[in-house]
């Protein structure tokens, strides 16, 4: 029976919550037993059910005293009335290790990085030993309990168990009174792996099975591999210790590769209160929008400028069921959805995003004409935290090969400690002396470079933009923005620019030769081979690459959308990326500052070209894009300009290629 103080507290708590309203917290908090993001009566109900059912569920042991009883309810009540304390934990990789034979040798879950990896290796070498027994099921059971007990960062993205076994379970039924048969225990573990969530994240369970000659029931051995894996693709049967090491490396690479979450910013016109809005992230149209498998849907509130009652389909998202506007610009509202990971584990493709409105009287979705998938959405990728439990078979059958298994385990741990959650690991993101810049991968393709003579004869283009000719470029990368004054200073220690009141403005007043010196130093600092783009690469990227929409300027036919030029610049440069990007996510390809290319200036050829690099020699180098001082005609995608190698101007800067 509950003691009187607890009953009184529950009554008082109900009244308090009624007046105070709901309290919403991250799932990374103490007392959130059901991992729904709140600490409230629902959590008390879960613990109460566990007490009444005599069910030992580790997550219900709120005060972590080893028992589930009235003390846990009182602890929860205090948390709800006073507000839980969010644990302070580092972002990064967390790992625990269990070696199993007739006993469990455990290294509790802790932070893994270059400063702690030696502790893990010492545990593998000094604390693990072989003896009879193989508590395979029990070790997985305990690993699941450990995952539920520990506290992790809010941005936890991957949760994994990696189990290595060389035979059948021996002895686990003696460690618990819950199960009568091994099959029943294995089935229960399979259900736990499938159903349990750690801060809302499903568990990825990998098994690596090295069949030893003493195993008589190979069918049961393989059944265990599949039962203890989260899906069949993660169950691996191998034939040697070398294969174990290879499997470890593949698992580590898989975990790191899929440990990315994304922040999605959507900008759209505000609508009336109660309007249902759906943002689809897969490739749908008017006929298939109802069948979309990946979308964000909610109800717009004009009063609070927010999207409420949000449903996430085909993804997880940390933003919650109500997202308020991050900014309002006239008729447009910006919403930021943080921590998105698609179930497909693929990155968000901006060009597939569409906005739809529900038309009540027609009972159908209508496509918004004010939303552009190429310019308005912004996707920011970031690596998050990960958690791995490593379970190692230490049974006596491994006696002669145990050293090889230890070496494989240390290799896996070392590979995982090289995982990092810092921005430097975001694909294409580089940091030099504390200043970061983002490179954008661009698929190769074939396009028509330049313009037809008819366009020149009507006065819409210059004669050096003809003839139009076919060009094929190979895949390359280009910087998302022009090189900023901040980045130039980080590399060179100087700032030659004329407009210096904002380090995020593009660097200017640099000659082609200055740019070569900058790139040489940058490559020395990064070990990469950055360069200026060729003129063909530049025009291909400015047009939008394979996503090109045929616009006059880079990303739009309306120059005000994408460029700082003569009539809107107020006679100076502006911070990079303060206009809309083009189809590839590149900013300021039109206007702001012209951008040096690697080519000598010369006449275009007539014949089709593959990866052209311009004339073999010359006296002037090409720069493209127009500047803050140019009229719109000079900011077109095809417009060309050039000057001497030592020429510098506050209208010309650079953009990196790789």
N, C-alpha and C positions, 0 to 999 in steps of 0.2 A: 504494500500500500504506500502511496505517496505521503510524505509527511505534510503536516498542515501548512508549513511555510511555503512549500512548493505549490500547493493548491491555491493559497492566497496570492502567491506571486503570479500564477497563471491568470487569475481573475483580474488582478491589477494590470497585468500586461495587456490583456485584451482591451481594457479601457484606455490605457496609455496609447496603444496603437491606433485606436479609433480616433483619438484627438490629434495625434501627431501625424497621422497619415503614413503611407508606406515609406520605408527607408530602403534605398537601392544602393547596393555596393557591388564592386567587382567580385567575381567568383574567387579571386585570390585573397580570401579573408578568412579569418578564424571564425568557426561556427557555421559556415555555409555548408551544412551537412549534405544537402541535396544538390549542391553545385548549380543552383539556378540563378546565382547573382544576388540573392537577397539573404538576409539573416532575419528570420521571422517565425511565426507560429508553425509554418510548414516544416521547418527544421526541428522544432520541438516535437511535432507529431511523429517524425521519422525516428527520433531517439526514443520516444515513448513506446512506439511499436516494437522497437528492438528490445526494450526492457521487458515488456509484457510477453514477447515471443521467445525470450531468452536467446535471442539471436546475437551472436558476437560478430558485429560488423565494425571493423576498425575505424571507419569514418565517424561512427557514433560515439567513439571514445573521445569526446570533445576536450576534456581536460587531460587526456593522455596519461591516466594513472593505471592503465591496464585493465580496468573494469568499465562496464557500461551500467550505470545506475543513476540514482536520484541526483548525485553530485554533478553529473553531466547536464541534467536539466537545469539545475541552479546556475551552472556556469553559463549555459546558453541564455538564460533569462538576463543575467548581468550583461552579457554582450549586447543583447537587443536593447536594453534600457539605456546603456551607456555608450553604445556604438562600438563595434569591433575595431581592433587595432590591426591595420594592414601590416603584414610583415615586411621588413626591409630586406630584400634579397637581390642579388646581382643578376643582370641579364647575361645569359650565356649557356654553357653546357653543364648539365648535372648528371652524375652517374653514381650508381651503386653496384656492388659486386657480391654475388653469392657463389661460393664453392660448395658443392654438395656431394656427400657420400652417405655414411650412416649418421652424420651430423651436418649442420649448416655452419659454414665459416663466412661471416658477413662483414662487408665494409659498408657502413651506412651511406645513404645518398649524400653526396657533397659536391661542391663546385669543382669543376675540372678545367684547369687551364695550365699554362706553362709553369706556374709556380706550385701547383699541387699534383702534377702528373707523377712526380717521384713517389708520393705517398701511395698512389694506386699501384705503381710498379712494385714498391716494397711489399705491399699486401699480396700481390700475385706471387712474388718470389719467396716471401718469408712466412706467410700465414696459411697458404694452401698446401695440402699434403694429401696423399692418396691412402685410402683404406677401404675396407669392404662396405658394401651398401650403395644404394643410389636413390636418394630421396627426390626423385625427379618431380613428381606431382607436388610434393610438399614445398619444394623450393619455389616453384611457380606461384603457389598459393601465398607464400610469405612475401614474395616479390610484389605481388598485387597489393598486399596489405601495406608494404613500405611505400608504394606509390601513393596510396591514399593518405598516409600520415604526414608526409613531408610538405613543406611550403615552398612555393616556386614563384617566379616572376609572373606578372599579369600577362606578359606576351608569350607565355608558353605555347608552342606551336606543335611540337612533336613529342609523343610519349611512346617509348618502345621497350619491349623485353626481347632480349636475344638469348636464346637457350641453346647450349651445346650439350649433346648427349651421345653416348656410345653404346647404349643398351636400353633395356627395359627398366621400368620403375621397380625398386626393391625397398620396401619398408614404409612407404608413405601412409598406408592404412593404419599403421601403428601410432602415427603421430596425431591422429584426430579421430573423434568418434562420430563424425558426421556421415561417413560413407561406409558401405558394406562391401563394395567391390571396387576393383581398380577401374573398371569401365564407368561406374557411377562417378568416381572421383574425376576421371578424365573429362566426362561430359560436363560436370559442374565447372571445371576450369575453363572449358571451351565457352560456356555461357558467360562466365565472368569476363573473359577477354573480350567477348563480343559486346557485352552490355555496359560494362563500367566505363565511366568517363572521368578523366582527371582534368579539372577546370574546364569541363566541356569538351575535351579532346578525346577522341577514340584512341585505343591502344593499338599500336602496330606491334604484333608479336611475330618474331622470326624464330625459326628452329633450324639448327644445323645438326644433322644426324650422321655420325660416322659409325657404320655398322661393324661391330666386332665379331670375330668368328664364333664366340661362345653363345651368341643369340640364336635360340632355336625357333622362336616365333617371329619371323621377319614381317609377317602381316601386322602383328601388334606393334612392332617397332615403327613401321611406317604410319600406322594409325595414330600413334602418339605424336609423330611429327606434324600431322595435319590437325590433330585436336588442339595442340598447343600453339599453333600458328593462327594469325588473324584471318588469313586467306591462303588458298593453295599455292599462290605464287611465292609466299614467304616461307614455305616448307622446303628445305634443301637437304637432299641426301647426297653425301660426298663419299669418296673412296680413299682419301689420304689426308694427312695433316696439312699438306700443302693446299689441298682444296678447302680445308677449314680456314686457313689464312686468306685465301682468295674470296671465300664467302664473307668473311669479316670485312674485307675491303669493299666489297660490293654493297654490303649493308650500310657501312659508314657513308659511302658516297651517296646512296639512296636517301639516307636521312638528311644529309646536309643539302642535297639538291632540292629536296622538297620541304625545306624548313623556312620557306619564304612566305611572308604575308604581305598584303598590299593595302594601302590606303587609297580609297577612291573618292575623288572630289567631283561632284556633279553640279552643274549650273543650269537652271531652268527658270522659265517665267513663273512667278507666283500665280496661283489660281484661287478659286473660291473655296471657302471652308467646306470640308466634306468630300472634296474631289479625290477620287482614287487615282493614284499614279503608279505605273509599273515601269521600272527600268529593266529591260531585258539585256542580258549579257551574252546570249547565244544568238545564232543566226536565224532569226524568225522574220516573218512578214505578216501582212494583214490576215492571211488565211491560217497561219500557224502560231500566232501569238498566244493563243489559249493553251498551246502544247509546249510552251517554253519550259525548259528544265533548269534554267539559271536566271534568276531575277530577284530584284528588290521591289517590294510592293508595300505601299502605305497610304494613309489618308492625310491630305494636306490640311493644316490649320493656318488660316490667314492671320488670325489674331496673334499666334505665337511664332509665326513664320517657321513652322516645323513640320516634319513628316512623322505621323504617329501610327500606332498599331501596325508596326512594320513586320512583314514576313520576309524571311530570307530563304530562297529556294536554290538548292544546288550549291550551297556554300555555308561556311561559318563566318560570323562577323562579331567583333567586339563592341560595336556601336550601340547595341541595345535595341529595344522596340520603339524608341522615340529619339529622333535626331533633330536638334534645333539648328537653325541656319548659322553657319560660321561667319557669313557676311551677307549683306543685302546691298545690291547696287541697282538702284532704280527699280525696274520691274523684275530683276533677276535675283534669285535666291541661290546661295551656295550651300550644299550639304556635304559633309565629310564622313565617309563610312570607313572606320579604322579596323585593322586586323582581319581583312578578308582573306580567306583561303578557299578556293573552289574545291568541291569534292573531287574533281578531276585532277587536282594538284597541278593544273596548268596555269600560266599567268593570264591575267585579264587582257583581252584584246580590245583595245579602245574602239577600233573601227566597227565592232559588232554591237556596241551599246546603242540602244534605242529607247526613246521615251514614249509612253502610251498613256492616254487618258481614258477612263471608263465612261462611256456614254450610256446613261441609265435608261433612257427611253428606247434605245436601240439594242441594249444589252450586248454591247460589243466594245472592243478596245479600238481607239482611234490614234493613229500615229501623230506625234507632235511634229510640226513643221519648223518649230523654233529651236530645235535641239540638233546640234551637229556632232556626230560621233568623232569627227576628225579634229575638232578644235576645242570643244568645251570640256570633256572629261580629262582629268589629270590622274595618273596612276603612279603612286610612289611605292617602290618595293623596298622591303627591309627584312633582313634576317632576324628571327626571333629566338627565343630560348628553346632548348630541347632537354629531354630527360631520357636516360637509357639505363635499364637494369641489365647487367651481364651475368648470366648463370652458367657456371662451368662444371661439367662432370669431373669429379675427382675420385672416381671409384678405382679400386685396385687393378682392374683390367687395363688401366692406362699406365701402369707402373713404368714400363720401358719408354713410353712415348709422352709422358707427362711434361717433360721439359719442352717438347715441341708445342704442346698445347699452351703452356705458359708463355712461350715466345709469341704465339699467335695472338693470345689475349692482350699482351703488352703492345703488340703492333696495332691492334684494334683501338686500344685506349689512346695510344699516341696519335692515331689518325683522327680520333674524335676530339682530342684536345686542340688540334689545329683548327677545328670548327670555331668560329667566332661570331658573335652577334653584333659586331661593330659595322658601321656603314662601309668600311673598306672592303667588305666581302660582298657587297651588292654587285652583281655583274655589271661591268662597265663603269663603275664608280671608282675614281682614283683620288687619292689625297696626297698633297705635297706640302710639307711644312704646315700642316693644319688646315689647308685650303682644299676643298673637294670640288671636283668637276665630273659631270656625267657624260659618258660616251653612249651613243645610240647605234645599235647594230642596224645596218641597212642591207637588205637583200639585193643581190645583183639583178640586173635586168637590161632590157633593150628599150630604147626610146628614140624619139626624133629630136635631135639637138639643133638649135637655131630656128630660123623662120624661113618661110618661102619668100621668093622674090616679090610676090604680089603684096605681101605685108609691108615690105620695104618701100615699094613704089607708091603706096598710099600714105606714106609718111608715118606709119604706126611703129616702125622699127628702124634701126640703123643698118647701113649697108654691111657692116662687119658681122652682123648676126646671121647672114646668109652665106652659103646655101643651107637649107635644112638637110640634114644627113643622118643616117642611122648609126647609133652608137650603142655598144654593149659594154656594160661595166660589171666587174666582179664584185662580190660582197665586200663591204668595208664598213668602218665605223666613223661617225662624225660627232663632234661635240654638240651637246644639246643647245649650247649658247656660244656666243662669241667669247673669246678669252677676256676675262674681267681684269680690271686693274688690280684687284686683290690677288688673283692667281699670278699675274705678271710679277707683282712685287714679291710674292712667295718664292718665285723661281729666281728672279734677277736682283732683288733687293732694291729696285728703283721703280719709279712710276713716271714715264715720259709724257703722260697725257696732259691735255689742256683742260679738260673738265674733270676736276679731281675731288668734288665734294661728296661723292658716293663711290666707295670701292667696288660696288656692284655694277657700275657703268662699264662699258667695254673699254679696254685699253685702246688708245689711238695715238697718233703721232709716232707710229713705228714704221720703219721701212721694211722692205722685203728682206734685206740683209739682217736687220734687227730681229726679225721673226725667226730666221735660221739660227741665230745665236740662242734665242729663247728656247727653241725646240731642242737644240743640242744639249743645253743644260737640263731641260725637263727630262729628256731620255736618260741622262746620266743619273738623275734622281730616282726615276721609276724603273729603269731597266727595260723600258718599252721602246717602240719605234714610232713615236708620234711624228707627224709630218703635216704639211699643208695639203689640202685636197687638190687633185687635178681639176682643171676647169670642167671636164666632163662629169666627174663625180659631183662637183658643186652644183651644176645645173640639174643633174638627175635628182639630187637630194632636194633642191629648191622646188622642183616641180612636184615633189611628193613621192618620188620613187615609184614602186609598183602600185602604190595607193593613190596615184595622181588623179586629181579631178579636173585637170585642164584649166586651172585658174591662172589669171594674168600675173598676179603677185604670189608670193610663196604662202599658200594656205587660204587665199581668198581673192575674189574679184574686187572687194572693197578694201582699198589700201589702208584705211583708218583702222581696220580690224587687226592688221598684222604688222604695221610698220610705223616707225618714227621717220617722218620725211618733212619736206620744207614747210608744209602748211599746218603741221601739228606739233613739231618738235620744240617750238619756242627757241630755235637757234642753238641747239645743243644736243648731246647724246642723253640717253635715259638708261636707267637700270635694265640690264638684260632680262628677258622673259617677262616684261611687263605688258606685252601685247600677246595676242593669241599665237599658238604654235601652228605649224603646218601639219599635213597628214602624218608625217613621220615623228612628230613631237619635237621638231626643231624650231627654235625661236629666232626672230630677227634676221631671217635669211633675206628679207627685203628691208632696206632702211637701217637706221641707227648708225652703223659704220659699214663701209665697204670692206670686203674680206679678201686678202691676198690668196691667190692660188699658186700652184707650183709651176705652171706653164709659162714659157715664153709667149708673148703676144704674136699672133699671126693670123693669116687667112684660113678659114675652115676648109677642109678637103671635101670633095664631092663623094668619094667612095665610102662605104660602110667601114666603121672603125671598131676595134675591140681594145678596151682599156687604153685610149689614146693619152699621150702625155704632152701633146703640143709640138711645136717646131723644135728642131735640134738645137737652134741657137737664136739669138735675137738681142735687142737692146732694152726691151721693156718687159715687165712681168704683168700678168693679168690680175686684176682684182674685180670682184663681182658684188652685186646686191644693192648698190646705191647707198646713200647715207642720209643723215638728218638734214643735210643741206640740199638734197636732190629733189626735183619734181617727180611726180609719180612715174612718168615715162622712163626715167632712169633707174627705177626700182623694180622694173619688170624682171621675170625669171630669166629672160634671154638677153637682157642688156649687158654689154661688156664695157670694161674700162681697163686702162693699163698705165704704167709709168715706170720710171727708171728704178733700178734696184735700191738706190740710196734715197729714194723719194719718201718723205714722211709728211703726213697731214693729219689734222684732227678729224678728218672724215674717213680714215682708213685704219682698220685693225686686222684681226685674224680669227680664224676658227680652226680647230685641230681636226685632223683625220688620223685614222689608224688602220 
